[in-house]
Amino acid sequence: MYNNINFLNTDINTDLPDMFSGFFIDLRDIKTETNVGMDKPGTVRAFEHLLKGDPGSETELDQMIHPTTCAQYKKGL
């Protein structure tokens, strides 16, 4: 399923702790309106920081990957 902007849900890491054993990051070059302001290794590092609970990591991702949506998560599928 593709959307005009990418789905990014950083809340799930704290909303459902210990629920998931891993997460998937899609690093394919698919044209959308979302801009990623870092290279692929930097993106992976930023997500690693988020999963470790590093302060400011969620803000960093929100600033570097935008616009995004997580309305489906907030509303509930």
Backbone as a chain_set.jsonl record, in Angstrom:
{"seq": "MYNNINFLNTDINTDLPDMFSGFFIDLRDIKTETNVGMDKPGTVRAFEHLLKGDPGSETELDQMIHPTTCAQYKKGL", "coords": {"N": [[0.851, -1.167, 0.0], [0.65, 2.131, -0.916], [1.115, 5.593, -0.225], [0.637, 9.145, -0.576], [2.267, 10.455, 1.206], [4.742, 9.286, 3.524], [4.274, 6.739, 6.027], [4.89, 7.097, 9.423], [5.451, 6.067, 12.591], [6.399, 6.822, 15.564], [5.475, 6.679, 18.092], [4.64, 4.146, 18.861], [6.681, 2.712, 19.988], [6.84, 3.511, 22.655], [4.187, 3.373, 23.423], [3.425, 0.687, 23.325], [5.344, -0.99, 24.895], [7.793, -3.581, 24.816], [6.248, -5.219, 23.23], [6.889, -5.83, 20.622], [9.366, -7.592, 18.779], [10.944, -6.574, 16.846], [11.326, -4.054, 14.274], [10.348, -2.751, 11.097], [12.007, -0.92, 8.645], [11.464, 0.79, 5.811], [13.563, 1.357, 3.294], [13.53, 1.841, 0.628], [13.78, 3.616, -2.491], [11.259, 5.252, -3.169], [9.224, 7.455, -4.808], [7.627, 9.943, -3.088], [5.799, 12.524, -1.355], [7.196, 12.862, 0.938], [10.168, 13.903, 2.462], [13.452, 12.855, 3.127], [15.87, 13.791, 5.207], [18.451, 12.73, 5.559], [21.09, 10.334, 5.022], [20.835, 6.793, 4.17], [22.274, 5.066, 6.042], [22.38, 6.901, 8.189], [19.683, 7.208, 8.719], [19.018, 4.651, 9.68], [20.625, 4.636, 11.989], [19.371, 6.714, 13.43], [16.881, 5.568, 13.977], [17.772, 3.442, 15.556], [18.648, 4.855, 17.794], [16.182, 5.838, 18.658], [14.893, 3.432, 19.393], [16.483, 2.681, 21.524], [15.738, 4.534, 23.319], [16.855, 7.045, 23.484], [17.074, 10.432, 24.488], [15.439, 12.993, 22.659], [15.522, 11.674, 20.239], [13.143, 11.02, 18.914], [12.205, 13.533, 18.148], [14.293, 14.277, 16.446], [13.94, 12.416, 14.334], [11.369, 13.192, 13.466], [11.948, 15.741, 12.503], [13.797, 15.229, 10.482], [12.567, 13.463, 8.729], [10.002, 14.178, 6.844], [7.041, 15.509, 5.22], [5.059, 13.304, 7.25], [2.73, 10.671, 8.131], [0.659, 9.331, 10.677], [-1.91, 8.9, 11.148], [-3.655, 6.736, 10.781], [-2.874, 4.975, 12.788], [-3.344, 6.496, 15.112], [-6.102, 6.856, 14.938], [-6.951, 4.263, 14.82], [-6.862, 1.196, 13.314]], "CA": [[0.0, 0.0, 0.0], [1.421, 3.361, -1.01], [0.395, 6.809, 0.089], [1.399, 10.282, -1.08], [3.301, 10.71, 2.205], [5.121, 8.062, 4.21], [3.77, 6.448, 7.363], [5.935, 7.049, 10.456], [4.849, 5.986, 13.912], [7.415, 6.702, 16.608], [4.787, 6.51, 19.377], [4.396, 2.744, 19.191], [7.805, 2.243, 20.802], [6.527, 3.754, 24.062], [2.792, 2.995, 23.682], [3.345, -0.764, 23.506], [6.705, -1.47, 25.159], [8.025, -5.027, 24.889], [5.255, -5.935, 22.427], [7.474, -6.218, 19.349], [10.773, -8.002, 18.828], [11.663, -5.856, 15.808], [10.575, -3.104, 13.461], [10.739, -2.705, 9.695], [12.217, 0.404, 8.076], [11.503, 0.675, 4.356], [14.556, 2.3, 2.78], [13.473, 1.904, -0.834], [13.66, 4.944, -3.101], [9.947, 5.395, -3.786], [8.878, 8.872, -4.853], [6.441, 10.435, -2.386], [6.011, 13.907, -0.919], [8.039, 12.832, 2.134], [11.597, 14.137, 2.276], [14.313, 12.276, 4.157], [17.025, 14.681, 5.265], [19.661, 12.031, 5.975], [21.36, 9.171, 4.187], [20.242, 5.561, 4.698], [22.895, 4.674, 7.321], [21.958, 7.858, 9.208], [18.299, 6.879, 9.057], [19.059, 3.462, 10.532], [21.169, 5.067, 13.302], [18.353, 7.506, 14.113], [15.907, 4.616, 14.517], [18.428, 2.722, 16.656], [18.593, 5.76, 18.949], [14.79, 5.846, 19.112], [14.6, 2.169, 20.064], [17.221, 2.676, 22.793], [15.108, 5.515, 24.199], [17.698, 8.237, 23.605], [16.306, 11.689, 24.484], [15.505, 13.799, 21.446], [15.573, 10.873, 19.014], [11.86, 11.143, 18.215], [12.203, 14.863, 17.534], [15.235, 14.227, 15.323], [13.284, 11.721, 13.224], [10.283, 14.036, 12.968], [12.521, 16.865, 11.754], [14.556, 14.762, 9.327], [11.683, 12.741, 7.815], [8.746, 14.935, 6.868], [5.909, 15.232, 6.094], [4.675, 11.909, 7.44], [1.424, 10.494, 8.743], [0.371, 8.143, 11.494], [-3.327, 9.078, 11.463], [-4.289, 5.431, 10.869], [-2.549, 4.44, 14.121], [-4.017, 7.295, 16.129], [-7.539, 6.603, 14.829], [-7.171, 2.827, 15.009], [-7.219, 0.503, 12.064]], "C": [[0.9, 1.234, 0.0], [0.516, 4.549, -0.739], [1.213, 7.97, -0.474], [2.447, 10.761, -0.077], [3.547, 9.43, 2.995], [4.503, 7.969, 5.601], [4.959, 6.376, 8.316], [5.262, 7.104, 11.807], [5.952, 5.758, 14.948], [6.786, 6.476, 17.975], [4.681, 5.052, 19.806], [5.491, 2.168, 20.09], [7.532, 2.434, 22.296], [5.094, 3.362, 24.41], [2.65, 1.51, 24.002], [4.735, -1.346, 23.767], [6.726, -2.997, 25.286], [7.007, -5.856, 24.103], [5.884, -6.509, 21.152], [8.934, -6.612, 19.542], [11.6, -7.295, 17.764], [10.727, -4.93, 15.057], [11.157, -3.105, 12.06], [10.872, -1.258, 9.264], [12.363, 0.213, 6.567], [12.424, 1.759, 3.811], [14.574, 2.383, 1.252], [13.285, 3.342, -1.3], [12.352, 5.027, -3.889], [9.559, 6.864, -3.685], [7.557, 9.137, -4.132], [6.72, 11.894, -2.035], [6.893, 13.995, 0.322], [9.5, 13.02, 1.747], [12.359, 13.521, 3.443], [15.621, 13.059, 4.132], [18.283, 14.028, 5.795], [19.867, 10.852, 5.043], [20.808, 7.916, 4.868], [20.937, 5.077, 5.97], [22.513, 5.613, 8.467], [20.533, 7.605, 9.661], [18.253, 5.68, 9.995], [19.575, 3.832, 11.923], [20.119, 5.846, 14.094], [17.278, 6.596, 14.71], [16.502, 3.786, 15.651], [18.394, 3.561, 17.93], [17.18, 5.804, 19.531], [14.486, 4.58, 19.914], [15.33, 2.037, 21.395], [16.625, 3.651, 23.804], [15.936, 6.763, 24.409], [16.848, 9.508, 23.546], [16.505, 12.453, 23.174], [15.478, 13.003, 20.156], [14.27, 10.954, 18.223], [11.764, 12.476, 17.486], [13.12, 14.895, 16.323], [14.592, 13.544, 14.121], [12.174, 12.563, 12.618], [10.795, 15.197, 12.132], [13.2, 16.412, 10.472], [13.695, 14.022, 8.295], [10.317, 13.422, 7.885], [8.273, 15.258, 5.463], [5.664, 13.735, 6.161], [3.274, 11.87, 8.03], [1.451, 9.281, 9.665], [-1.096, 8.216, 11.944], [-4.04, 7.739, 11.606], [-4.068, 4.823, 12.256], [-3.33, 5.172, 15.199], [-5.531, 7.038, 16.131], [-7.857, 5.143, 15.151], [-7.602, 2.187, 13.709], [-8.393, -0.356, 12.348]], "O": [[1.804, 1.353, 0.827], [-0.688, 4.508, -0.992], [2.381, 7.783, -0.816], [3.419, 11.407, -0.468], [2.656, 8.59, 3.117], [4.245, 8.978, 6.258], [5.929, 5.669, 8.044], [4.581, 8.077, 12.132], [6.379, 4.625, 15.172], [7.485, 6.117, 18.923], [4.637, 4.763, 21.002], [5.244, 1.241, 20.861], [7.947, 1.61, 23.111], [4.807, 3.049, 25.566], [1.847, 1.126, 24.852], [5.249, -2.111, 22.951], [5.789, -3.607, 25.801], [6.918, -7.068, 24.295], [5.457, -7.555, 20.663], [9.643, -6.035, 20.366], [12.827, -7.398, 17.768], [9.505, -5.009, 15.186], [12.329, -3.425, 11.867], [9.966, -0.454, 9.485], [13.29, -0.456, 6.11], [12.095, 2.944, 3.864], [15.508, 2.923, 0.659], [12.707, 4.171, -0.597], [12.34, 4.891, -5.112], [9.568, 7.443, -2.598], [6.509, 8.62, -4.519], [7.771, 12.429, -2.388], [7.296, 15.089, 0.716], [10.001, 12.376, 0.825], [11.958, 13.652, 4.599], [16.379, 12.997, 3.165], [19.106, 14.697, 6.421], [18.941, 10.42, 4.357], [20.365, 7.975, 6.015], [20.244, 4.701, 6.916], [22.342, 5.162, 9.599], [20.208, 7.766, 10.837], [17.531, 5.694, 10.992], [19.018, 3.387, 12.926], [19.993, 5.655, 15.303], [16.817, 6.832, 15.826], [15.801, 3.462, 16.61], [18.143, 3.039, 19.017], [17.005, 5.805, 20.749], [13.891, 4.65, 20.989], [14.849, 1.355, 22.3], [16.953, 3.61, 24.989], [15.751, 7.471, 25.398], [16.003, 9.65, 22.662], [17.62, 12.538, 22.658], [15.416, 13.591, 19.076], [14.293, 10.956, 16.992], [11.3, 12.54, 16.347], [12.773, 15.47, 15.292], [14.692, 14.047, 13.002], [12.048, 12.643, 11.396], [10.152, 15.597, 11.161], [13.182, 17.135, 9.475], [14.054, 13.962, 7.119], [9.577, 13.262, 8.856], [9.108, 15.272, 4.558], [6.018, 12.993, 5.245], [2.705, 12.903, 8.384], [2.192, 8.325, 9.433], [-1.468, 7.667, 12.981], [-4.928, 7.599, 12.446], [-4.979, 4.223, 12.825], [-3.907, 4.55, 16.091], [-6.162, 7.006, 17.188], [-8.92, 4.838, 15.693], [-8.585, 2.594, 13.089], [-8.886, -1.044, 11.454]]}, "num_chains": 1, "name": "protein.A"}
